[in-house]
Amino acid sequence: MKKIISLLLSLALLCSMPVVLPVAAAPAAGADLFEGTPWTAKQEGDALWLDLGADTLINRIHLSEETYGGVQRFHIEVWNSTDWAEVYRNDYILTERDCILPEDVTTSAVRLVVDELAGDAVITAFSADRQESSGDSAFMNVGYVSADVYEPERNIPEYYRLTGSQYKSLTDIIMAEGFLIDEAGAFRVGLWSGQTDISEVPLAGSEEAAALMRTWIKTLRTVGGNFTDERGARYWFSLTPSVEGFDPAALLDGQTRDALAKSVAAFAAEHDMYGVELNWGHPTTPEGLQAFRLTVTALAAALHEAGLKCAVSLDPAYPTDLTAAEFQAIDYLNCMTYSSVEQTDTVWALMPYAKMTEAADAAIEAGCDRAKIWLGLPDAVATAYQESTLPETDVEFWYDRYMEAAPIIASDGGDLESENVFVLRVPTQEGEQQATILYNGTNLMRDKTAYAAASGFAGVMKAEVR
């Protein structure tokens, strides 16, 4: 059965019918004309227009900014014979980005309008074209699912169930908790916390672990009526070390490492998984790095022997944690472009567009085939909602309200009533500090997904879906 492609992908690949606007000469009044030389916005409302010369079918706008964080909010308009019509809105260009329009548009001119500024902002590139649909039905829409969803004893809050529509678009679902490597290098299945002895978590080969997994899968496939075999989603689990600061010394031993890999592969095959993702994190010692690389190779071999896929997550700040040999051994790389924060004096950005492209390029330069990459998409809704001081109301309301914003965290707090603002209480050594998070919204997610498709990546990866 044909795989279901995500709504985000559909938007990104722009398969909708074109919107044809009547075309006439675009007026220059009230805006500057971009002629290939740097242009400076000095006040809010300044506008720059691009003359396409003739009726042109477009869906992608490319922007470059020399001043990092100068443009803080902007929107894009097209000429419709009598006036400018808004077709796109977002925050922060930062350095450069492609803005993907929700629909194809025929127009003779495009206009960039700067809505908010932090000092002068210099635009060095402004162009418009059309990105063709790849038509690639194999493009993957992957998402982590936390145990809040599949563990019955967690008493899933109703507001998580209300977001179930998000799962309908996933081609691959990764169970993100409960699959552990213990300190001896053995594979255990079950929820664990620092207050519980890891030895109390069942070993993977036990009937207790098998029964627990059957319960989890049953719950996962029935929550909200969205997990059905007929839908064809593929299931994975994420294998992680048991504790922060995990000592990987045991896995330097070949027999221990091979036993772990075979145990993981056997358990995944027994429960009809499509594959396993190794989410190790960043090794902090030479021995840890060696153990990580050896475990990746052993796990990939065992999974392939069982007819299953192997994926590995990689912090984009450390692209050389894996060598070309490990990249060749695995099937997919979860390029975690949803976790790093870019910070200046005034802007905290959760992997903005330009930093995302740099991270993906770094993984490719380190030896990863671009056709193996899942490009990470930060979706801060669940985390922000869970940690915020807001009342527990319908999370879909907050999701819909805030998803148009770019992923910017401001250090100076914010107003709950402001558009695209969510106030969090962030614990620090000095006590609680207020921060403001703006989401990785629909426009930016569309931009990033289109970039992944145009770059020949395997798909996109969301962390996390609830």
Secondary structure, 3 states (H helix, E strand, C coil): CCCCCCHHHHHHHCCCCCEECCCCCCCCCCCEECCCCCEEECCCCCEEEEEEEEEEEEEEEEEEECCCCCEEEEEEEEECCCCEEEEEEEECCCCEEEEEEEEEEEEEEEEEEEEEECCCEEEEEEEEECCCCCCCCCCEEEEEECHHHHCHHHCCCHHHHCCHHHHHHCCEEEECCCEEECCCCCEEECCCCCCCCHHHCCECCCHHHHHHHHHHHHHHHHHHHCCCHHHCCEEEEEEEECCCCCCHHHHHCHHHHHHHHHHHHHHHHHCCCCEEEECCCCCCCHHHHHHHHHHHHHHHHHHHHCCCEEEEEECCCCHHHCCHHHHHHCCEEEECCCCCEEECCCCEEECCHHHHHHHHHHHHHCCCCHHHEEEEEECCHHHHHHHECCCCCCHHHHHHHHCCCCCEEECCCCCCCCCCCEEEEEEECCEEEEEEECCCCHHHHHHHHHHHHHCCCCEEEEEEEC
